[in-house]
Amino acid sequence: QVQLVESGGGSVQAGGSLRLSCAASRYTYSTKRMGWFRQAPGKEREGVAAILVGGAITYYADSVKGRFTISQDNAKNTVYLQMNSLKPEDTAMYYCAAQQSGATSWMTAIQALAERGYNYWGQGTQVTVSS
């Protein structure tokens, strides 16, 4: 089974940067897709970014395009979310998720950023952006 360990959350001023990390066990063996989700108070959880493991294909929500970058380090079995130009509306609990089975071919951004298919979730890490 995949276990996800997150780190990197914290508080930052608007315009600042933060990098989240998600270490996944058995990443290179079985993980097909990794994603970052967030949930703000009173809001539904939304997909922020996703990456297809091994293919270097990435997806982003429109709200974070150009500001956030998802990347992977296979040697460390880790996925990162580099967040730049942070805005107060980025404040949320951020969750790392992993898909261990199923097809990912021809996946659209809508599909990649949806919760369907993700099998494992991290505990969440809080990101707070002050104005």
N, C-alpha and C positions, 0 to 999 in steps of 0.2 A: 504494500500500500504506500501511497505517496503521503509524505508529511511535509508541510510547508511551514517554514520559519521566517517570519518577516522582521524587518528592522528598518530604521531610517526615518520613522515618523517624528514629528515634533512641531514646533511653532516657528514661523518665519514671517517677516514683514512682506507686504505686497511688493511684487517686483523681484523678490528673492527667488532662490532656488533650493531644491531639496531632492535628494535621491533616495528612493525606496529600494530595498533589496528583498528578494524572496528566494530562499534556498530550498530546493526541492530534492527529496531523496528519490533515488532511482530515476532521475531526470532523463538521462541518456538512454535508459533501458526501455521505458514504457510511455513516458509523457509525450503527448502529441501537440498540445496547445497549452499555453500559459496566458493568463489574463489578469488585468488589474481592474477592480471594480471599486466604486465608492458609494457611500450613502450618507447624505447630509440629514440633519434633523428635519422630520416632516416630509422627506422626499423618498422616492423609491430608489432602490439600489440600481445603479447604472454602470454599464461597461465603459471603461475609460480607454483601455488599450489592450491589445492582444498580439501574440506572436505565435506563429506556427513553428514548432521546434524542428530544427534541421533545415528549414526552408528559408529562413530569414525573411519571411513575409510578415509584415506588421499591419495592424489596423488601429485606427484612432477614432474616438468620438469627435464630432465636429467641434465641440466646445474646447477641446484641448489640442487640436491640430496646430502644428507649428510651435507649440510650447512644450509638449511632453514627448518623450522618446522612450520607447520600450526596447530593451536589448537583452541579449542572453550571453552568458559565459558558460559554455558547455563543460569546460574543464572544472569549473567550480559548482556546476549544477545550480546555477543561480540566474534569476531573471531580475532585471532592474527597471525602474521607472524613474527616469530623469525628468524632473519637473522644473521648468524655467518660467520666468515671468508670471509667477504665481499671483492669483487674484483671490480676494476674500471669498468669492463664490466657489473656490476650489476646496474650501474647508469642508472636511468630511472624514468619515472613517474609511480607510482604504483597505481593501481585501485583495489578497492574492488567491488565484484559483488555478487549478490544473485539470486538464482532460487527459485521461489515461487510456481511453478506448474510443472507437468510432472513427469515421472518415472525416478528413479535413480538406480534401481536395475541392477546389473551386469554391471555397468558402467565401462568402461575401462579408463585408464589414458588419452588416446587421447581424449575420449569423455568428460571426466571431466574437462580437461584443455582447451577445445574449448569454444568459446563464445556462441555457440548455447545453448539455454535453459535458459541462465541468463536473468532475467527480469529487474533487477535494478542494477544501478552502482553508485559508489561514485564519488566524484569530483576529486579524484586523489591526491596523495601526493608525493612530489619530494624526491627522494633518490639520493644522490650524494656521490660517493666513490672516494676519491683522492688517488693517488699512492704515 
